[in-house]
C-alpha cells in the first residue's frame, strides 16, 4: 500500500459551541474529538499527520504534545481548501496519498479511510467520501453513476431540482496522491459569495481536467460533524449505543443498556453483569464474572474475577479489587487494594490502604488518611475484623487476625491476633434523664404562660 499522510482541519473558531475550550477538544466518551481521530488513524500507520490550527492553537499544541503530530497555522482563514494548503510545508518531501479530514468529524473509522485509499490504488485520481442521510437538507450533492464514478460535485444552493433530488451527499473528506493534491488545491479559486477557497473544488478541478473521481460511501453517523453542544450530545449517544452493543456481543449482560455509560477505554471481561445506572469513567478494567450493581460510579479502577461492587458504590482512581472481594452500598475506595475475599459491605471509606485477604470492614469504618498536608497509609492484615464505626488513623497497621472493636479510634498499630478497643468509659447517672425532661417541660410550660 502506498504511504499516506493525514491533514486534519481544526482552525475554525467553533463559535456555536459557546465555549472557552477549542471545539475539537470537547470529549466524546471521555476522550477529546481530535484524539479519537488521531488514535483511529494511528492504526493505519500514517507517515505524517498534520493538524491545521488557527484560533486557540495553544490548546491544541498542548493536547498533542508528545505525539508524532505536526501543526500548521492558517491565519487568516479563507476556507477549507486554503486550510489544507497550509499543510504543504509540513509535508514537504512526502510522496504518497494525502487525506484531508476535519477535526469536528471524529467518528470516521480506519476501515473507511482504508477504502478511500484503496480507491486510489484502483486507478482513481481523487476519492471523496459520501453518505446518504435520511434528510439530505442543504448538504452538497455528489452526482455519480452506478460504479461510483463522479461526474459532478455541486453545492445545494447551486443545484438544480433534479440534482437536489439526489440523496448522495458530500461529507467533505477527500483523498488524492500528493502529486495531484497540491496542484489541485493550488488551482482552487474563490469566485463565490463568501470569497473563500472550498475543498470540494479539488474534486471539481480533477473532473474538469479529465481525471477519474470516485465516491466511497459510509454510514451517516460516521461523518456527522459536531458544531454545537446538541450535536456533541448526539455523537455521545451514538458512541454509547455502539459501545453497549459491543459489550453485549462480547459476553456482558447489561440489564438496562440505555442507562449504562462507558468510557473510551473501558475493558469488560466475559459474563460481566452491569445493573442499571452505572457510569464508567477513564481507566476501568473489569475481569470475567464481575457483578456491578446499580448506581455505581467507577474511575481508574481494576476489578478482578468474581468481584461484586455496589449498589451505590464509588471506586476512585487507584482502587483495586482482587478476586472475589466485595464492596457494598455507599462504600468509597480510593488508591486502595481490597485483597481476595475481603469485603466492605456498607457505609465505609477506604483510602490509601491495603486490605488483606478475607478481611472484613464493618459499616461506618473510615481510614483517616489525610492530616491536611500529607496522605498516609493504612495496612489491614489478612482475616482482620474491623468493627463498625471505627476510625483507623493513618499511618497504622492492623495485623493478621486482629479485631478492632466497634466504635474504636485506632492511632497505634494492632498486633496480629490482638483485640484493640478504644472507647471512653461509659458513665451512668441514674434518673438524670427523667429529671432533665421534667425540668425542661416545666420551663416550656412557664414560657407559654408568659
N, C-alpha and C positions, 0 to 999 in steps of 0.2 A: 504494500500500500504506500502511496506517495505521502511524504511528510505533510503535516498540516499545522497551521497556526490559527489561533483564535483571537479575534478582536471583539471585545465586549464594550458596548457603548454605555457609558454611565456619566455623561457630562451634564445632563439636564438638571433643572432646579427642583423638580418634584414638588411644585407649589401646592398641588391638590392634597398632598399628604398632611399639610399643616403641621410640620414637624421641624425641630432643630437637628434631627438626625437625617443623614443622607438617605434618600429613598431606598437605594439598593442594599442598605444595611439593616432595614427593618426585617425582623426574623419571621420565618415560617418553621414551625416545629422546633423552635429554639435555635435556629441557625440562620444567619443573615442570607437574604436572597442571593447576593453575589457569591457567597461561599457555596450555596447549592450548585451554582453554575460551575465554579472552579473545581469543586470536588468531582462533579459528574464528568467534566471534560478531562480531568486528570486520568481517568480510567482509559482514555484513548491516547495518552502519552503525547500531547501536542509538543512540537519542538519549541514553540514560543507562545506566550499568552500576553496580550496587551490590553489593558483596561484604559479606555479613553475617558479622562476625567475633566471636570470643569469646576462647577460650584462645589464648595466644601471638599476639595480634593484631599485636604489633610486628613479627613476622616477615613477616606478610602486608603490613603497611604498607610495609615496606622493599622487598618484592618488586614491588609495583605502583607504586612511586614513579616519577613521570614519565608514567604512563598516565592517560588520561581515565576514571578509575575512582574511585568514592567507596566509603567503608566505613561500615557501621552496626553498632553494638555490640549484641549480645544478652547481657545479663547481668542476672539469672540466665537460665538456659536452660530453657525449658519446652516444647520440641517444635518441629517443623518449621514449623507454621503460625505459631506465636509468633515464630519466627526471621524468616520472611518479612515479618511485620507490622512488624518493626523498621526495614525499608527505607522505610516510608511517608513519614517526614520527609524523607529524601534525595530522594524522588520527588515531593515537594510541588510542585504546579503542572503536573506531567506528565499529559498526557491521551493515552492510546493503549493498546496491548496490553502486558501485563506477563507476562513469562515467569519462572517460578521453577524453578531447577535446582539441582544440587548440585556442590560443588567436588570431590567424590571420584568423579564420573561424567564423566571427561574426554574421552570419545570421541564425544560427541554431535555430529553434523555440522550444518553450517549448512543443508544441504538438508532435514534432518529438522525443524529449527526453522522453516524456511520453510513446511513442510507443516502444522505445528501452527498457525502464524499464519494460514495460508490457510484453515484450518477455521473460524476466527472470521470471516473475510471471507465465508465461505459461509453464515453465519447462526447458528452455534453461539455460545452464551454462554461456554462453557468447553470447552477441549480438553485431553485428557490423553494421555500417551504410553504405549503398551502394547507388550509383546513376548511372544513365545511360546518359552520356553526348552525344552530337551529334558526337563528335570526341573523342574517348577513349584515343588517344595519348599514353603516356607512363605511364598511371595510373596502379597501381596494380590491378589485376583482382580477382573477387570473383567467385568461381565455386560453384554453388548451384543448388538444384533441384527445382521443381515447388512449393514445400511447403516452400521454403526459407531456408532449411537446408543446411549448408555449408559443402562441402567436402574438399575444398582446398582454401587457400589464396596464391596467387603467385605474385611476383613482375614481371613487364613487361619484364625485361631483362632475367628473368629465365623462362618465359612462353613459351610453345610450340606454334606453329602456330594455332593449334586448340583452345588453351586457349586464345590467343590474339584476336581471333575472337569473344570472349565473350565480351559484352559491359557493363556488370555489374562491376562497378569499386569501389574500396575501398576509402572511404573518410578519413579513419584513426580513426574516432570516435569509441569507444568501451566501453562496459559496462559489468561488472561481479560483483558478490557478493564479498565482502571483503574477505570471506573465500577462494574464488578461485582466486581473482585478485592478491593478494600478492604472493602466491606460483607460479602462472603462470608468473608474472613479474620477480620473482627471478630466474626462470628457463630459461629465455631468454638468448641465447648465442650471441656471436659476431663474429661467423665464417662467415664473409662476406668481401667483398673487402674493405669496409670502416672501418671495425673493430668496428662497433657500434651496440648498442642494440636497435632493432626496435620493435615498439608497435604491428604491425600486427602479430608478432610471439607469442603474447599472445593467439590469436585465433588458430594459427597453433599448439601450445602446447596443447591447450584444445582438439583439434581434435585428436591429437596423443594419448592422454590418454583415448579417447573414449567418451569425453563429447559432448553433443549436442551444436552446434554453429549455430545460425541463423542470417540471414541478414534482416534488415529492410531498405526499400528503401525510398528515398526522392528526391525532385527536385534538379537539378544540382546547381542552383543559391544559394540554402540554404547552400551548403557545399563548395562553391568556396573559395579557400584560397587566401589571399592577400599578395603578396611578393614584389610588385613594385608599383610605382605611377600609372602606367597604369591600373593595376588590382584594385587599390583603386578607380580610376575614374569609372571603370566598375561597381564596387559594389555600388557606389553612384548612378549611373544611374539606376541600378536595384531597389534600395531602393526608389528612387524618382518615378519611374514608378508605383511601387506598391502603394505608398502613394497617388499619383494623382488619381489612380483608386478608392482607398478607399474614398477619398474626394468626388468624383462624386457619388459613390454608396450611400454615406450618405447625399446627397442632395445639394452639392455645384456645381456651374457652373464654369468650367474652360474654358475660351474661346480659349486658346491656351495652352493645358496642358503641352506640352514639354518645355514651357518657364517659367513655374512656379516652384519655388524651395522651398520645405518645410523643416522644421527642425524637429528633432525627437519628440519635444513636442508641435508642432503646434496644436491648437484647433480651429476647424471651426464649426459654427452652420449650421442650415438649411437655404436654399435659399440665401446663400452667393454667390456673383458673383466676380470672380477674373479675371481681364483682363490680357492681355499678359505681360510678363516680370516683374513679381512680385517675390520678394525674402522675405522669412520668416526666420529670424534668431531666436535664442532661446527666449523662454518666451513670445510668442504671443498667445493671446486668442481673438477669433472673435465670436461675438454673431450672432443671426439669422438676416437675411435680410441686411447684410452689403454689400456694393459695394466697392471693392478695385480696383482702376483704374490703368492703365498701368504704368510700370516703378516705382512702389512704393517699398520702402525698409522698412521693419518693424522689430524691435527688442525690446523685453521686453515691449510690448505694449498691452493694453487692449481696445478693440473696442466693444461698446455696440450696442444694436439693432438699426437698421436703419442708422447707421453711413455711411458716404461716405468719401473716402480718395483718394487723387491723382487727376490726374496723376502726376508723378514725385515728389511725396512727400516722406519725410523721417520721420519715427517715431522711436525715440531712446528710450532706457530704461527709464521706468517711465512715458511714455506717456499714458494718459488715455483719451479716447474719450467717453463721455456719450451719452445717447440716442439722435439720430437724429442730432448729431453735424457733422460739415463738415470741412475738410481740403482740400484745393485745390492744384494746381500745384506749385511746388517749395516752399513748406512750410515745415519747420523742427520743430518738437516738441521734447523736452527732459525734463523728470521729471516735466511734466506739465499736468494739467487736463483741458479739454475743456468741459464746462457744457452742459446740454441738450439744443439742438438747437443752440448752439454757432457756429460761423463759422470764419474761416480764409481762405479766398478764394485763396490768391496767394502771393508769394514772401515775406514770413514772417518767423521770428524765434521766437518761444515761448519756453522759457526755464525757469525752476524753477518758475513756475507760476500757478495760479489758475484763470481760466476764468469762469465767471458766466453764468447762463442760458441766452440764446438768445443774448449774447454779439456779437458784430461784430468787427473783427480785420481787419483794412484796409491794402491794399497792401504796402509792404515795412516796416511794423512795426517790431521793434526789442525790445525784453525785454533784457535790458543790465544788465545781472545777475552776472557778474564776474568783480572784480576790480584788478585781477592779484594775489589775495591771498585768497579771500573768495567768496562764492556764496550767493546771496541774492534773496529774494522772491518778485515777483510782484503779486498783487491781483487785478483782474479786476471784478467789480461788475456785477450784472445781467442787461442786456439790455444796457450796456455801449457801446459807439461807439468810436472806436479808429481810427482817420483819417489816411490816407495814409502817409507813410514815417515818422512815428513818432518813437521816441526813448523813451522808458519807463525805466528810470534809477533806478534800484532797490537799496534799498528796497523802494517800492512805492505802494500805494493803490489808485485805481480808483473806486469811489463809484458807486452805482447803478444808472443807467440812465444818468451818466455823459457823456460828449462829450470831446474828446481831438481833437483839430483842426489839420488838416493835416500839416505835417512838424514840429510838436512840439517836443521839447526835454524836457520831464517831469521828474523833480527830486524831486518834492514835492507832497504830497497826493492831490488828487482831490476829493472834496466832492460830495455827491450824488446829481445828478441833475445839477451840475456845468458845465460850459464850461471852459476849460483851453486852452489857445493859447499862445505858447511860440515861438515867431519868432522875428528876427531882423527887425527893421523898414525898409521898402522899400525906397530906395533913387533913385530919377530920375534926371539925368543930360541930359537935352535936347540937342540933336545934338552931344553929345560926341562920340557916335559910328561912326557917319559919319566922324567926324574929325579924329578919330583914323584910320579908313580904308584909308582915303586919305593920311595920313602921312605914313602909312606902305607901301602903293602902291608906293609912291614916293621913299622911301628907297630901295624897292626891284628893281625898275627900275634903280636907280642910281648904285646899286650893279652890275647889269647886264652890264651896260656900262663900268664898270671897273674904 
